[in-house]
């Protein structure tokens, strides 16, 4: 349970850092600023989606392999 809290805190800090970078890039006066802003916005959207997907896959694979049997009765193990 402690590991989940640490990972949740790390994820929240990562999101905060990405939002801060997006804000900084929006106000920056540099020729590279538009590209950095676009990359930051994409990362702000894509990273949480990927983290959710990884968590979902982990939950599904861990749940079906805990007792060594398939999740559904219709699935058969290959020998």
Buried (B, 14 or more C-beta within 10 A) or exposed (E): EEEEEEEEEEBEEBBEEBEEBBEEBEEEEEEEBEEBBEEBBEBBEEBBEEBEEEEEEEEEEEEBEEEEEEEEEEEEEEE
